[in-house]
Each structure stands twice: as C-alpha cells, then as structure tokens.
C-alpha cells in the first residue's frame, strides 16, 4: 500500500508545515502561497494516485512527484528571496524536500529495475 512508503508519509507530513509557513506570507504573495501549497500537496497525491496502476504508469506518477518536489523547492527559494519568509523558516523544509526528492528518485529507479 502507498501509505507504507516512507516517501509518501514524509511528504504528506510536510504539507501542513508548508501551509503554516505560507500563512505568514503577506497578502501580495497570494499567488506564490497558492502555488507552493499546490506543489507541496501534489507530491504525496501523485504517489497515491499512481500506486495502484501499472509499473510504467506508477513511474510516470513518481516523475510528476519529483517535478512537484522540485517546484516546491523553487517556490521556497523564491519566498526567501522575496522576503516573504526568513531563511531559517524555509531551511528545514528545503532540507526535507531534498530528502524527499532523493527518495522519489531512488524509488523510481528501483521500480524500473524490479517492478517492486
């Protein structure tokens, strides 16, 4: 089951942290707030949506999850650079999303080799 995957659980637990962080963004950062929340939510939802499908389809969903993870990281950097949040506030999330990205990549690679 997809809920047994560490990467699913890690990314799902990060989503509320992103929502909490974006609540501190100023009103003029609504677009970035929305984009960051959507991309963060998309990571674990792509894992869940693709899990019950064929191996080839699941790999495609994992690729989408990697893209959403990279998008979230980019949005976090933008938030820091635009002074919507401090570096320290984003640091933990950036570090966690780096781990998620690596986990997704490894999972996708293993699925290619063995179709776990």
N, C-alpha and C positions, 0 to 999 in steps of 0.2 A: 504494500500500500504506500502511496506517496507520502503519507504522514509519518512513515518510518524513515524517510530520508532526512538526514541531518541538515542538508542544504535547504530543504523545504522549511523545516522548523526554524532554522536560523533566520532565513529571510522573512518569514511570517512574523517573528518576534521583533524584527527591525522596523516593520511598518508602523506600529504605534509610536515608536520613537521618532520617526520622521514626521508623523502628524503633530506630535508635541512640539518638535522643533519649529515646524512651519507656522504654528500658531503665534510664534514670536516675530514673524516677518511683518514688516509694515504693510499697510493697505495697498500701496502701489506695487507690491510684489506678488499680487494675486496670481498672475499668470505663472510665475516661477513656482509658487506654492502648489498650484494645481498640477503642474507638470511633474514636479518632484513626487508628490503623493501618488499620482497615477503610475509613474515608472516604478516606484517602490512597491506598490501593490501588484504590479504586473509580474514581478519576479516569481513569487510563490504561486500566483494564479496560473501562470504558464506551466509550471511544473505539475500542478494538479490537473489542469485540462489535458495535458499531453500524456499523462502517466498510463492511462488505460488503452492507449492506442498502439498501433504497431511500433516496432523499434524505430523504423525510419521516421515515422511521424513524431515520436517522442523526442528524437534527436533534434528535429526541427523546432519543437517547443522549447527544448533546452537552449538552442541557439537564440531564440527570441528572449528567453530569460536572461541570457548573457548580455544581450543588447540592452534590455531594460536595466540591468545592473550597471552597465557602463553609463547609460543615460542618467541614472540616479547619481552616480559619482560625479558626472559632469555638472549636473544641477547643483549639487552640494558645493562644488568649487565655485560655481557662479554666485551662489548665495554668499559665500565668504568674500569673494572679490567685490561684490556689490555692497558689502557691509550690511547685509540683511541678517547675518548671524556671525558670531565670533568664530575664530579658527578652532578654539577648544571645543565649542559646541558641535562642530562638524567633524572634528578629528576622530572621535570614537566611531561615528557612522561610516566615515571613509575607510577606516581600518577594517571594520566589519564587512563592508561591501567588497573590499579587496579579497577577503577570505571567501565570501560567497561566490565571487567571480571565479576564483581558483577551483572551488568545489564543483561549480557548474561545469567548468571546462573538463575537469577530471571525470566527472560523471558522464558527460557526453562522449569523451574518448573511450571510456570503458564500455559504453553501450555500443559503440561502433565495433569494438573488438569481439565482445562476447554476446551481446544482446541479453544482458543480465536478466 
